[in-house]
Amino acid sequence: MAIEEKADLPAFLIHDSPREADLDGQLYAGLFKLVHQWEEAGTPCFQYIVTTTTAPPPELQDERYVRLQMSSTPADMRLFAMDI
């Protein structure tokens, strides 16, 4: 709805935890390829937020695309940098 300017909300797509282990490798890579193609065609009208335990394709691993990298260990690599 935000993309269509029918809601006063930020326009974003959240894709929570796609994992290559759960998908065919080509399908997993295709998710990233599709969104990257949208960006190359022009400035997208939304932000794509993806959380995953599998690294994105190598061409999408630089600081332009990866904004936050977390891990369960050590604790300072967690979302709040501590045990909760």
N, CA, C and O atoms as CSV, one atom per row, in Angstrom:
chain,resi,resn,atom,element,x,y,z
A,1,MET,N,N,0.817,-1.193,0.000
A,1,MET,CA,C,0.000,0.000,0.000
A,1,MET,C,C,0.862,1.258,0.000
A,1,MET,O,O,0.512,2.253,-0.634
A,2,ALA,N,N,1.996,1.213,0.716
A,2,ALA,CA,C,2.866,2.388,0.747
A,2,ALA,C,C,3.455,2.672,-0.638
A,2,ALA,O,O,3.610,3.832,-1.021
A,3,ILE,N,N,3.780,1.627,-1.379
A,3,ILE,CA,C,4.324,1.799,-2.728
A,3,ILE,C,C,3.306,2.490,-3.630
A,3,ILE,O,O,3.669,3.290,-4.493
A,4,GLU,N,N,2.032,2.174,-3.424
A,4,GLU,CA,C,0.964,2.767,-4.220
A,4,GLU,C,C,0.479,4.087,-3.634
A,4,GLU,O,O,-0.519,4.640,-4.095
A,5,GLU,N,N,1.182,4.600,-2.614
A,5,GLU,CA,C,0.852,5.853,-1.932
A,5,GLU,C,C,-0.561,5.838,-1.360
A,5,GLU,O,O,-1.257,6.854,-1.366
A,6,LYS,N,N,-0.979,4.663,-0.861
A,6,LYS,CA,C,-2.284,4.531,-0.225
A,6,LYS,C,C,-2.154,4.426,1.292
A,6,LYS,O,O,-3.142,4.219,1.995
A,7,ALA,N,N,-0.925,4.571,1.789
A,7,ALA,CA,C,-0.680,4.526,3.236
A,7,ALA,C,C,0.521,5.400,3.547
A,7,ALA,O,O,1.482,5.436,2.779
A,8,ASP,N,N,0.471,6.101,4.664
A,8,ASP,CA,C,1.593,6.945,5.082
A,8,ASP,C,C,2.563,6.119,5.916
A,8,ASP,O,O,2.756,6.372,7.105
A,9,LEU,N,N,3.154,5.151,5.285
A,9,LEU,CA,C,4.107,4.247,5.932
A,9,LEU,C,C,5.352,4.154,5.061
A,9,LEU,O,O,5.286,4.410,3.859
A,10,PRO,N,N,6.484,3.793,5.652
A,10,PRO,CA,C,7.677,3.566,4.828
A,10,PRO,C,C,7.428,2.395,3.874
A,10,PRO,O,O,6.791,1.410,4.248
A,11,ALA,N,N,7.915,2.501,2.683
A,11,ALA,CA,C,7.740,1.429,1.699
A,11,ALA,C,C,8.921,0.471,1.799
A,11,ALA,O,O,10.034,0.803,1.390
A,12,PHE,N,N,8.677,-0.703,2.339
A,12,PHE,CA,C,9.734,-1.695,2.418
A,12,PHE,C,C,9.158,-3.096,2.355
A,12,PHE,O,O,7.985,-3.323,2.653
A,13,LEU,N,N,10.007,-4.027,1.961
A,13,LEU,CA,C,9.674,-5.442,1.896
A,13,LEU,C,C,10.621,-6.149,2.846
A,13,LEU,O,O,11.839,-6.040,2.707
A,14,ILE,N,N,10.072,-6.872,3.808
A,14,ILE,CA,C,10.900,-7.639,4.739
A,14,ILE,C,C,10.805,-9.102,4.347
A,14,ILE,O,O,9.715,-9.661,4.232
A,15,HIS,N,N,11.945,-9.700,4.148
A,15,HIS,CA,C,12.037,-11.114,3.797
A,15,HIS,C,C,12.817,-11.781,4.926
A,15,HIS,O,O,14.040,-11.660,4.996
A,16,ASP,N,N,12.120,-12.474,5.795
A,16,ASP,CA,C,12.731,-13.020,6.999
A,16,ASP,C,C,13.246,-14.434,6.782
A,16,ASP,O,O,12.480,-15.367,6.541
A,17,SER,N,N,14.550,-14.565,6.873
A,17,SER,CA,C,15.272,-15.832,6.950
A,17,SER,C,C,15.161,-16.798,5.776
A,17,SER,O,O,14.992,-17.995,6.009
A,18,PRO,N,N,15.245,-16.347,4.535
A,18,PRO,CA,C,15.377,-17.357,3.485
A,18,PRO,C,C,16.750,-18.013,3.642
A,18,PRO,O,O,17.751,-17.327,3.849
A,19,ARG,N,N,16.789,-19.314,3.544
A,19,ARG,CA,C,18.065,-20.013,3.685
A,19,ARG,C,C,18.268,-20.907,2.477
A,19,ARG,O,O,17.332,-21.546,1.994
A,20,GLU,N,N,19.475,-20.943,2.005
A,20,GLU,CA,C,19.779,-21.787,0.863
A,20,GLU,C,C,19.477,-23.246,1.192
A,20,GLU,O,O,19.092,-24.010,0.308
A,21,ALA,N,N,19.649,-23.645,2.467
A,21,ALA,CA,C,19.373,-25.030,2.863
A,21,ALA,C,C,17.892,-25.373,2.717
A,21,ALA,O,O,17.546,-26.541,2.540
A,22,ASP,N,N,17.012,-24.367,2.789
A,22,ASP,CA,C,15.573,-24.596,2.681
A,22,ASP,C,C,15.049,-24.439,1.256
A,22,ASP,O,O,13.915,-24.816,0.962
A,23,LEU,N,N,15.859,-23.896,0.395
A,23,LEU,CA,C,15.449,-23.644,-0.983
A,23,LEU,C,C,16.468,-24.249,-1.932
A,23,LEU,O,O,17.604,-24.524,-1.548
A,24,ASP,N,N,16.063,-24.448,-3.144
A,24,ASP,CA,C,17.012,-24.792,-4.183
A,24,ASP,C,C,17.996,-23.633,-4.318
A,24,ASP,O,O,17.586,-22.474,-4.251
A,25,GLY,N,N,19.271,-23.917,-4.503
A,25,GLY,CA,C,20.292,-22.880,-4.603
A,25,GLY,C,C,20.002,-21.829,-5.657
A,25,GLY,O,O,20.260,-20.644,-5.445
A,26,GLN,N,N,19.468,-22.255,-6.788
A,26,GLN,CA,C,19.153,-21.298,-7.849
A,26,GLN,C,C,17.982,-20.401,-7.460
A,26,GLN,O,O,17.968,-19.217,-7.794
A,27,LEU,N,N,17.015,-20.955,-6.765
A,27,LEU,CA,C,15.883,-20.154,-6.303
A,27,LEU,C,C,16.345,-19.126,-5.274
A,27,LEU,O,O,15.931,-17.967,-5.323
A,28,TYR,N,N,17.202,-19.546,-4.343
A,28,TYR,CA,C,17.745,-18.637,-3.330
A,28,TYR,C,C,18.492,-17.483,-4.002
A,28,TYR,O,O,18.244,-16.319,-3.688
A,29,ALA,N,N,19.394,-17.797,-4.913
A,29,ALA,CA,C,20.150,-16.760,-5.618
A,29,ALA,C,C,19.221,-15.887,-6.460
A,29,ALA,O,O,19.461,-14.691,-6.627
A,30,GLY,N,N,18.159,-16.497,-6.987
A,30,GLY,CA,C,17.205,-15.747,-7.804
A,30,GLY,C,C,16.477,-14.655,-7.036
A,30,GLY,O,O,16.129,-13.623,-7.609
A,31,LEU,N,N,16.240,-14.873,-5.730
A,31,LEU,CA,C,15.612,-13.826,-4.915
A,31,LEU,C,C,16.453,-12.561,-4.926
A,31,LEU,O,O,15.940,-11.461,-5.129
A,32,PHE,N,N,17.744,-12.728,-4.708
A,32,PHE,CA,C,18.651,-11.585,-4.684
A,32,PHE,C,C,18.828,-10.999,-6.075
A,32,PHE,O,O,18.896,-9.780,-6.235
A,33,LYS,N,N,18.903,-11.858,-7.074
A,33,LYS,CA,C,19.085,-11.384,-8.441
A,33,LYS,C,C,17.903,-10.520,-8.881
A,33,LYS,O,O,18.088,-9.485,-9.522
A,34,LEU,N,N,16.692,-10.951,-8.534
A,34,LEU,CA,C,15.500,-10.199,-8.909
A,34,LEU,C,C,15.516,-8.796,-8.306
A,34,LEU,O,O,15.284,-7.815,-9.012
A,35,VAL,N,N,15.784,-8.700,-7.021
A,35,VAL,CA,C,15.799,-7.392,-6.360
A,35,VAL,C,C,16.934,-6.537,-6.905
A,35,VAL,O,O,16.776,-5.326,-7.061
A,36,HIS,N,N,18.076,-7.151,-7.197
A,36,HIS,CA,C,19.209,-6.407,-7.764
A,36,HIS,C,C,18.852,-5.873,-9.152
A,36,HIS,O,O,19.247,-4.762,-9.503
A,37,GLN,N,N,18.120,-6.638,-9.932
A,37,GLN,CA,C,17.687,-6.170,-11.257
A,37,GLN,C,C,16.757,-4.970,-11.130
A,37,GLN,O,O,16.843,-4.030,-11.920
A,38,TRP,N,N,15.866,-4.999,-10.135
A,38,TRP,CA,C,14.982,-3.857,-9.909
A,38,TRP,C,C,15.794,-2.608,-9.630
A,38,TRP,O,O,15.489,-1.531,-10.142
A,39,GLU,N,N,16.843,-2.757,-8.806
A,39,GLU,CA,C,17.672,-1.609,-8.474
A,39,GLU,C,C,18.410,-1.091,-9.705
A,39,GLU,O,O,18.493,0.119,-9.917
A,40,GLU,N,N,18.941,-1.992,-10.508
A,40,GLU,CA,C,19.689,-1.582,-11.698
A,40,GLU,C,C,18.788,-0.869,-12.708
A,40,GLU,O,O,19.265,-0.045,-13.489
A,41,ALA,N,N,17.495,-1.178,-12.699
A,41,ALA,CA,C,16.556,-0.553,-13.635
A,41,ALA,C,C,16.215,0.879,-13.224
A,41,ALA,O,O,15.663,1.638,-14.020
A,42,GLY,N,N,16.535,1.241,-12.014
A,42,GLY,CA,C,16.227,2.577,-11.502
A,42,GLY,C,C,16.069,2.505,-10.002
A,42,GLY,O,O,16.044,1.417,-9.427
A,43,THR,N,N,15.965,3.634,-9.376
A,43,THR,CA,C,15.818,3.650,-7.925
A,43,THR,C,C,14.500,2.981,-7.545
A,43,THR,O,O,13.431,3.442,-7.946
A,44,PRO,N,N,14.572,1.892,-6.771
A,44,PRO,CA,C,13.331,1.216,-6.369
A,44,PRO,C,C,12.477,2.126,-5.484
A,44,PRO,O,O,12.994,3.025,-4.820
A,45,CYS,N,N,11.187,1.887,-5.483
A,45,CYS,CA,C,10.284,2.699,-4.676
A,45,CYS,C,C,10.090,2.110,-3.284
A,45,CYS,O,O,9.179,2.508,-2.559
A,46,PHE,N,N,10.950,1.159,-2.909
A,46,PHE,CA,C,10.876,0.566,-1.581
A,46,PHE,C,C,12.252,0.049,-1.175
A,46,PHE,O,O,13.145,-0.100,-2.009
A,47,GLN,N,N,12.403,-0.217,0.094
A,47,GLN,CA,C,13.641,-0.781,0.627
A,47,GLN,C,C,13.411,-2.263,0.869
A,47,GLN,O,O,12.383,-2.651,1.423
A,48,TYR,N,N,14.364,-3.094,0.455
A,48,TYR,CA,C,14.292,-4.538,0.645
A,48,TYR,C,C,15.157,-4.900,1.834
A,48,TYR,O,O,16.366,-4.666,1.826
A,49,ILE,N,N,14.536,-5.476,2.865
A,49,ILE,CA,C,15.246,-5.889,4.067
A,49,ILE,C,C,15.179,-7.404,4.126
A,49,ILE,O,O,14.094,-7.984,4.157
A,50,VAL,N,N,16.333,-8.040,4.143
A,50,VAL,CA,C,16.368,-9.501,4.183
A,50,VAL,C,C,17.250,-9.954,5.332
A,50,VAL,O,O,18.354,-9.444,5.522
A,51,THR,N,N,16.755,-10.916,6.096
A,51,THR,CA,C,17.556,-11.542,7.144
A,51,THR,C,C,17.779,-12.982,6.719
A,51,THR,O,O,16.831,-13.679,6.358
A,52,THR,N,N,19.012,-13.427,6.759
A,52,THR,CA,C,19.321,-14.772,6.299
A,52,THR,C,C,20.559,-15.310,6.997
A,52,THR,O,O,21.420,-14.547,7.435
A,53,THR,N,N,20.638,-16.617,7.093
A,53,THR,CA,C,21.821,-17.246,7.680
A,53,THR,C,C,22.799,-17.677,6.595
A,53,THR,O,O,23.897,-18.145,6.896
A,54,THR,N,N,22.407,-17.521,5.349
A,54,THR,CA,C,23.262,-17.863,4.221
A,54,THR,C,C,23.704,-16.569,3.542
A,54,THR,O,O,22.893,-15.672,3.313
A,55,ALA,N,N,24.966,-16.482,3.230
A,55,ALA,CA,C,25.491,-15.259,2.606
A,55,ALA,C,C,24.810,-14.996,1.272
A,55,ALA,O,O,24.481,-15.932,0.544
A,56,PRO,N,N,24.599,-13.721,0.951
A,56,PRO,CA,C,24.059,-13.380,-0.368
A,56,PRO,C,C,25.106,-13.667,-1.442
A,56,PRO,O,O,26.256,-13.952,-1.109
A,57,PRO,N,N,24.738,-13.600,-2.706
A,57,PRO,CA,C,25.715,-13.799,-3.774
A,57,PRO,C,C,26.902,-12.841,-3.605
A,57,PRO,O,O,26.728,-11.726,-3.112
A,58,PRO,N,N,28.095,-13.260,-4.005
A,58,PRO,CA,C,29.304,-12.446,-3.800
A,58,PRO,C,C,29.187,-11.002,-4.275
A,58,PRO,O,O,29.710,-10.101,-3.620
A,59,GLU,N,N,28.515,-10.762,-5.400
A,59,GLU,CA,C,28.410,-9.397,-5.923
A,59,GLU,C,C,27.527,-8.496,-5.061
A,59,GLU,O,O,27.489,-7.284,-5.273
A,60,LEU,N,N,26.823,-9.071,-4.101
A,60,LEU,CA,C,25.950,-8.284,-3.220
A,60,LEU,C,C,26.424,-8.307,-1.771
A,60,LEU,O,O,25.629,-8.089,-0.857
A,61,GLN,N,N,27.703,-8.567,-1.553
A,61,GLN,CA,C,28.223,-8.670,-0.194
A,61,GLN,C,C,29.003,-7.447,0.277
A,61,GLN,O,O,29.585,-7.489,1.360
A,62,ASP,N,N,29.039,-6.371,-0.485
A,62,ASP,CA,C,29.805,-5.206,-0.033
A,62,ASP,C,C,28.950,-4.294,0.847
A,62,ASP,O,O,27.761,-4.547,1.040
A,63,GLU,N,N,29.555,-3.245,1.373
A,63,GLU,CA,C,28.876,-2.360,2.330
A,63,GLU,C,C,27.695,-1.609,1.721
A,63,GLU,O,O,26.857,-1.079,2.451
A,64,ARG,N,N,27.621,-1.559,0.409
A,64,ARG,CA,C,26.465,-0.912,-0.224
A,64,ARG,C,C,25.176,-1.699,0.027
A,64,ARG,O,O,24.094,-1.121,0.126
A,65,TYR,N,N,25.307,-3.016,0.127
A,65,TYR,CA,C,24.141,-3.877,0.282
A,65,TYR,C,C,24.006,-4.470,1.677
A,65,TYR,O,O,22.891,-4.590,2.184
A,66,VAL,N,N,25.098,-4.838,2.299
A,66,VAL,CA,C,25.046,-5.442,3.628
A,66,VAL,C,C,25.224,-4.331,4.651
A,66,VAL,O,O,26.311,-3.767,4.772
A,67,ARG,N,N,24.169,-4.014,5.386
A,67,ARG,CA,C,24.197,-2.907,6.344
A,67,ARG,C,C,24.468,-3.367,7.757
A,67,ARG,O,O,25.016,-2.613,8.561
A,68,LEU,N,N,24.095,-4.589,8.071
A,68,LEU,CA,C,24.301,-5.110,9.416
A,68,LEU,C,C,24.543,-6.599,9.313
A,68,LEU,O,O,23.757,-7.327,8.707
A,69,GLN,N,N,25.623,-7.044,9.902
A,69,GLN,CA,C,25.924,-8.468,9.928
A,69,GLN,C,C,25.988,-8.887,11.384
A,69,GLN,O,O,26.740,-8.314,12.171
A,70,MET,N,N,25.198,-9.886,11.739
A,70,MET,CA,C,25.130,-10.340,13.127
A,70,MET,C,C,25.504,-11.812,13.213
A,70,MET,O,O,25.563,-12.522,12.209
A,71,SER,N,N,25.756,-12.249,14.449
A,71,SER,CA,C,26.084,-13.642,14.726
A,71,SER,C,C,25.650,-13.951,16.147
A,71,SER,O,O,25.536,-13.043,16.971
A,72,SER,N,N,25.407,-15.215,16.443
A,72,SER,CA,C,25.026,-15.587,17.804
A,72,SER,C,C,26.224,-15.573,18.749
A,72,SER,O,O,26.056,-15.437,19.961
A,73,THR,N,N,27.412,-15.710,18.211
A,73,THR,CA,C,28.631,-15.627,19.022
A,73,THR,C,C,29.670,-14.831,18.257
A,73,THR,O,O,29.758,-14.967,17.036
A,74,PRO,N,N,30.437,-14.031,18.905
A,74,PRO,CA,C,30.391,-13.644,20.311
A,74,PRO,C,C,29.199,-12.725,20.585
A,74,PRO,O,O,28.537,-12.257,19.659
A,75,ALA,N,N,28.938,-12.477,21.857
A,75,ALA,CA,C,27.760,-11.703,22.256
A,75,ALA,C,C,27.717,-10.316,21.617
A,75,ALA,O,O,26.633,-9.815,21.320
A,76,ASP,N,N,28.865,-9.691,21.400
A,76,ASP,CA,C,28.855,-8.336,20.824
A,76,ASP,C,C,28.441,-8.320,19.352
A,76,ASP,O,O,28.264,-7.244,18.781
A,77,MET,N,N,28.282,-9.490,18.725
A,77,MET,CA,C,27.797,-9.573,17.340
A,77,MET,C,C,26.283,-9.779,17.282
A,77,MET,O,O,25.718,-9.890,16.194
A,78,ARG,N,N,25.617,-9.832,18.449
A,78,ARG,CA,C,24.168,-9.991,18.482
A,78,ARG,C,C,23.486,-8.659,18.293
A,78,ARG,O,O,24.135,-7.615,18.359
A,79,LEU,N,N,22.179,-8.676,18.058
A,79,LEU,CA,C,21.430,-7.465,17.776
A,79,LEU,C,C,21.622,-6.398,18.837
A,79,LEU,O,O,21.869,-5.240,18.499
A,80,PHE,N,N,21.516,-6.751,20.101
A,80,PHE,CA,C,21.694,-5.768,21.177
A,80,PHE,C,C,23.061,-5.900,21.847
A,80,PHE,O,O,23.297,-5.304,22.898
A,81,ALA,N,N,23.953,-6.670,21.250
A,81,ALA,CA,C,25.337,-6.841,21.720
A,81,ALA,C,C,25.427,-7.351,23.151
A,81,ALA,O,O,26.332,-6.979,23.898
A,82,MET,N,N,24.484,-8.204,23.525
A,82,MET,CA,C,24.504,-8.770,24.882
A,82,MET,C,C,23.573,-9.968,24.951
A,82,MET,O,O,22.756,-10.191,24.057
A,83,ASP,N,N,23.709,-10.747,26.041
A,83,ASP,CA,C,22.761,-11.808,26.332
A,83,ASP,C,C,21.484,-11.155,26.846
A,83,ASP,O,O,21.549,-10.231,27.657
A,84,ILE,N,N,20.342,-11.614,26.395
A,84,ILE,CA,C,19.074,-11.049,26.867
A,84,ILE,C,C,18.368,-12.111,27.700
A,84,ILE,O,O,17.274,-11.870,28.210
